[in-house]
């Protein structure tokens, strides 16, 4: 076992607890187990942290070491995307070539064993999706803009093009900012609650009036579950963490502004 592989064993990860077949594999990193320091370290800056974000101000050399530690847990190099809070979905057929530029997209799907899909977050919601019967997986970066724009629906549609069926797809909602911490304005409420035939009462119920006049608390988890259910995905586990309220475990942009990023990863094992 190499030193990188031994160090990878110390990384604190979350393994999704969801009903998928054994060929579907996934993990989510926390802020523990890396070499980044300061705002990109662990709580209080006293210990080194596992920041995987290359564009948030951390030392690039530290990010590369952190990514190498995570890579030791994966079957191939992950596809790192240039995330822009949009709805573009990338279909991935092979691991990225060394030095290849990041593709601007906020979701990815694959049906190719060994291809690792990746998403970086620090408050936005990572949505992992799998049809284990058809061996198709997907991942979506679902902040409020992406959710409102339809990134989940676009990802499901892309999975459908690869043979997945909505009735077979299950979802896992990774760590995101919780409903008691995500304060938003009227524009965010309007982006979800204005349905084609008037006010979307189900979406509106995912917002709670805040103490500050003209502000609401948004429940990203509830909004994602609503979107998934309407698209035919009724099983969505996870969605119990709050990145903002659990600083020892998670980075949070809303809480700290200058901070690192966690990674969510999903892939398919070869058929036996």
C-alpha positions in Angstrom: 0.0 0.0 0.0 1.4 3.4 -1.0 1.6 6.4 1.4 -1.2 8.1 -0.5 -3.4 5.0 -0.1 -2.6 4.9 3.6 -3.4 8.6 4.0 -6.7 8.1 2.1 -7.8 5.6 4.8 -7.8 8.5 7.3 -10.3 10.6 5.2 -13.7 11.0 6.9 -16.3 10.2 4.3 -20.0 9.7 4.1 -21.2 6.6 2.3 -24.8 7.1 1.2 -27.4 4.8 2.8 -29.7 4.1 0.0 -31.3 1.2 -1.7 -29.1 0.6 -4.8 -27.6 -2.5 -6.2 -24.0 -3.5 -5.3 -22.6 -2.1 -8.6 -23.5 1.5 -7.7 -20.8 3.0 -5.5 -20.7 6.5 -4.0 -19.0 8.6 -1.3 -19.0 12.1 -0.1 -16.1 13.8 1.6 -16.2 16.1 4.7 -13.6 18.7 5.7 -11.5 16.2 7.6 -8.4 14.3 6.3 -6.5 16.6 4.1 -3.5 19.0 4.2 -5.1 22.4 3.6 -4.8 24.9 6.4 -6.4 28.2 7.6 -9.9 28.8 6.2 -9.5 25.5 4.3 -8.6 23.4 7.3 -10.7 22.0 10.0 -12.8 24.0 12.5 -10.8 26.8 14.0 -7.9 26.4 11.5 -6.0 24.2 14.0 -5.8 21.1 11.9 -5.4 20.4 8.2 -8.5 20.0 6.1 -9.6 18.2 2.9 -10.5 21.0 0.6 -11.1 19.7 -3.0 -12.0 23.1 -4.6 -9.3 24.4 -6.9 -10.9 27.8 -7.4 -11.6 29.0 -3.9 -8.3 30.6 -2.9 -6.5 27.6 -1.4 -2.8 26.7 -2.2 -3.1 24.7 -5.5 -0.4 22.3 -4.3 -2.5 21.4 -1.2 -5.6 20.9 -3.3 -3.7 18.5 -5.5 -2.5 16.5 -2.5 -6.1 16.4 -1.2 -7.4 15.2 -4.5 -4.8 12.5 -4.7 -5.9 11.2 -1.4 -9.5 11.0 -2.6 -8.4 9.5 -5.9 -6.9 6.6 -4.0 -10.5 5.7 -3.0 -11.8 5.8 -6.5 -11.4 3.5 -9.6 -10.3 6.3 -11.9 -9.7 10.0 -12.0 -13.0 11.8 -11.4 -14.5 14.2 -13.9 -14.2 17.6 -12.3 -16.7 20.1 -13.8 -16.6 23.9 -14.1 -19.8 24.5 -12.1 -21.8 27.6 -13.1 -25.2 27.1 -11.3 -26.8 26.2 -14.6 -28.6 23.1 -15.9 -26.2 21.7 -18.5 -25.6 17.9 -18.2 -22.5 16.2 -19.4 -22.6 12.6 -20.6 -19.3 10.9 -19.6 -17.9 7.9 -21.5 -14.3 7.8 -20.2 -12.2 9.2 -17.4 -10.8 12.6 -18.2 -7.4 12.8 -20.0 -4.5 14.3 -18.0 -4.5 18.1 -18.3 -7.9 18.3 -20.0 -9.9 21.4 -19.3 -12.9 21.3 -17.0 -16.3 21.2 -18.9 -18.8 23.9 -17.9 -21.7 21.8 -16.6 -23.6 21.4 -13.3 -24.6 17.7 -13.8 -23.2 14.6 -15.3 -24.4 11.1 -16.1 -22.7 7.8 -17.2 -23.5 4.2 -18.0 -19.8 3.3 -18.4 -18.3 1.2 -15.5 -15.4 2.8 -13.8 -16.2 6.4 -14.9 -16.4 8.6 -11.7 -18.7 11.5 -11.7 -17.9 14.3 -9.2 -19.5 17.4 -7.8 -18.1 20.1 -5.5 -20.3 21.8 -2.9 -20.2 24.0 0.2 -23.9 24.7 0.9 -25.5 23.8 -2.5 -27.1 20.4 -2.6 -25.4 17.4 -4.3 -28.1 15.1 -5.7 -26.9 11.6 -6.5 -29.1 9.5 -8.8 -29.0 5.8 -9.7 -30.9 3.2 -11.7 -29.1 0.1 -10.6 -31.2 -2.2 -12.8 -30.0 -0.4 -16.0 -26.6 0.6 -14.5 -27.0 4.3 -15.1 -26.0 7.0 -12.6 -26.1 10.7 -12.4 -25.1 13.6 -10.2 -26.4 17.2 -10.0 -25.2 20.4 -8.4 -28.5 21.8 -7.0 -28.2 25.3 -5.5 -31.4 27.3 -5.7 -30.7 28.6 -9.2 -30.1 25.1 -10.5 -33.1 23.6 -8.8 -35.4 26.4 -10.1 -33.9 26.1 -13.5 -34.5 22.3 -13.7 -31.1 20.7 -13.2 -32.7 17.7 -11.6 -35.2 17.2 -14.4 -32.4 17.7 -17.0 -30.2 15.1 -15.3 -33.1 12.6 -15.2 -33.8 13.2 -18.8 -30.2 12.5 -19.7 -30.2 9.3 -17.7 -33.4 8.3 -19.6 -31.5 8.7 -22.8 -29.1 6.1 -21.5 -31.9 3.6 -20.7 -32.8 4.6 -17.1 -36.5 4.6 -16.1 -37.8 7.1 -13.6 -39.6 4.4 -11.7 -36.3 2.6 -11.1 -34.2 5.7 -10.1 -33.5 6.4 -6.5 -31.9 9.6 -5.1 -29.6 10.5 -2.3 -29.4 14.1 -1.1 -26.0 14.9 0.2 -25.1 17.6 2.8 -26.4 21.1 2.0 -27.4 24.2 3.9 -30.4 23.4 6.1 -33.8 25.0 6.2 -33.1 26.9 9.4 -30.0 28.7 7.9 -30.7 29.4 4.2 -32.2 32.9 4.3 -33.4 34.1 0.9 -35.3 37.0 -0.6 -38.6 37.2 -2.5 -36.9 36.6 -5.8 -36.0 33.0 -4.7 -39.5 32.3 -3.5 -40.9 33.6 -6.8 -38.5 31.5 -8.8 -40.1 28.3 -7.3 -43.6 29.3 -6.4 -44.8 30.8 -9.7 -46.2 27.8 -11.5 -47.6 27.7 -15.0 -51.2 28.0 -13.8 -50.6 30.3 -10.8 -49.0 29.9 -7.4 -47.3 26.6 -6.8 -48.5 25.9 -3.2 -46.4 22.8 -2.8 -43.2 24.8 -3.6 -44.3 27.7 -1.5 -44.7 25.4 1.5 -40.9 24.8 1.3 -40.3 28.3 2.5 -40.8 29.7 6.0 -41.0 33.3 6.9 -37.8 34.6 8.5 -37.5 37.2 11.3 -36.2 39.8 8.9 -39.0 41.4 6.9 -39.0 40.4 3.3 -36.9 37.3 3.9 -37.7 33.6 4.0 -35.9 30.4 5.0 -35.7 28.0 2.0 -35.7 24.2 2.4 -33.5 22.9 -0.4 -34.1 19.3 0.6 -37.8 19.7 0.4 -37.6 21.6 -2.9 -35.4 18.8 -4.3 -37.8 16.0 -3.1 -40.7 17.9 -4.7 -38.9 18.1 -8.0 -37.9 14.5 -7.9 -41.4 13.3 -7.0 -42.9 15.2 -9.8 -40.4 13.6 -12.2 -41.4 10.2 -11.0 -38.6 9.6 -8.4 -40.3 8.8 -5.2 -37.4 7.4 -3.2 -35.0 10.1 -1.9 -32.9 9.4 1.2 -30.3 11.6 2.9 -31.1 15.2 3.3 -30.5 15.4 7.1 -27.3 17.4 7.4 -26.8 21.2 7.6 -23.4 22.4 6.2 -24.0 25.8 7.9 -24.8 24.4 11.3 -22.1 21.6 11.4 -18.8 23.5 11.1 -16.7 20.7 12.5 -17.7 18.4 9.6 -18.6 20.6 6.6 -17.4 23.7 4.7 -20.0 26.4 4.3 -19.8 29.4 2.0 -22.8 31.1 3.5 -21.2 30.8 7.0 -17.6 31.6 6.2 -17.4 33.0 2.6 -13.7 32.0 2.3 -13.9 28.3 2.6 -13.2 24.9 1.0 -15.4 22.5 -0.9 -16.5 18.9 -0.2 -16.7 16.4 -3.0 -19.5 14.0 -4.0 -18.6 11.0 -6.2 -20.6 8.2 -7.9 -19.6 5.4 -10.3 -20.6 2.0 -11.5 -18.6 -1.2 -10.9 -18.1 -3.6 -13.9 -20.5 -6.5 -14.1 -19.2 -9.6 -12.5 
